Amino acid sequence: MGIPFNKPYLTGKETHYIYEAVSSGKISGNGMFTKKCQQFFEERYGFRKTLLTTSCTDALEMAALLLGIQAGDEVIMPSYTFVSTSNAFVLRGAKIVFADSYSNNPNIDPVQIEKLITNKTKAIVVVHYAGIACDMEAVMALSKKHNIYVVEDAAQAIDSYHQGQPLGSIGHLAAFSFHETKNIIAGEGGLLAINDERFVERAEIIWEKGTNRAAFFRGEVDKYGWVDVGSSFLPSEVVAAFLYAQLENLEAIQAQRKHIWEYYNRAFQAITDKVQLPTLPNYATNNGHLYYLVCNDLDTRTALIQHLRAQNIHAVFHYLSLHKSPYYQDKYDGQALPNCDHFSNCLVRLPLFFELTDAQLEKISQAVLDFFGE
Ligand SMILES: *Cc1c(COP(=O)(O)O)cnc(C)c1O
């Protein structure tokens, strides 16, 4: 039996809660389970307001609508990220301005951001890669100084912190993912966190197809209608019920994932002269989302992935830089992004999922050490 890269973990309560949701007779969105999930996030992490969405992609699209992004606006973000970070803003006609990563960390480098700010810059989107915080102190200082919004793509960053503050609570808006590859899953699902009071009311309207339906159901208005642009961003209660079962087990899931992360990190201390391990800045925590190694070059990485594959261990590379993607390369007129290219060519992710056993961890770690001749 091989070791897959990912295996979705079920706590056992998912189908029970789905059954409950279905038999309650209320299975469209914004019902009891949706409220329970949103309340969980608001209470545990202090987000001003949260809205469950059908994906992180949707939450990012809501963010772009809320910020009023229009044709000609510039949005700064890393190139080393998933397409949705960029697509949400491209859909509104924005010009994407890619900033490079640090040399020792795939996260966006605020020094590079500052050089790219113009009077057209409307937003900075940061991505907390591997659930490890970006330097939010520097990013928020740029936001204040230049009057620019900050969106946190916190897809990978549940239950992770920057100087003790939960990720997703620092930018004006933040987006989380519950895709089956993330720590907490719902198949497909996401969450928009709204930290800036000015966006709270409109966010709910955009979420409910441009209507004030949510206010109507709270009895705040006596009829509801079309009041703004919007779309159907809310998931059904079936999704929320699944998610709630996961959230109830957050502590156990996080503890096990961090155990795996730390196991790898200890095992690979022996090869730090041959491969780069994740860097954890002193302001950041690790949430056990993913464990990666950065090889010195593409050939080494290809050989490492093949070496592991020969032992039925599935390790995978990550992110082809967006500025070199088939869709964007002829639209990109910016600078070379050498650090981003380096991670695209050299980074490899190891299996990390709840049910990974210590015996499997031992096997994977030994296979990596063998490859590097240890
Ligand atoms: C997973 C991920 C997304 C997309 O999440 P979905 O819920 O699948 O839409 C966006 N950004 C980053 C950084 C991700 O890792």
The ligand as an ORCA input file, in Angstrom:
! r2SCAN-3c Opt
* xyz 0 1
  C      -6.798     26.198     -1.493
  C      -6.455     27.611     -1.787
  C      -7.355     28.487     -2.419
  C      -8.669     28.032     -2.994
  O      -9.536     27.496     -2.073
  P     -10.948     26.903     -2.572
  O     -11.703     26.718     -1.295
  O     -10.628     25.613     -3.262
  O     -11.573     27.884     -3.469
  C      -7.004     29.813     -2.569
  N      -5.812     30.275     -2.157
  C      -4.908     29.462     -1.579
  C      -3.605     30.041     -1.113
  C      -5.186     28.108     -1.384
  O      -4.273     27.316     -0.811
*
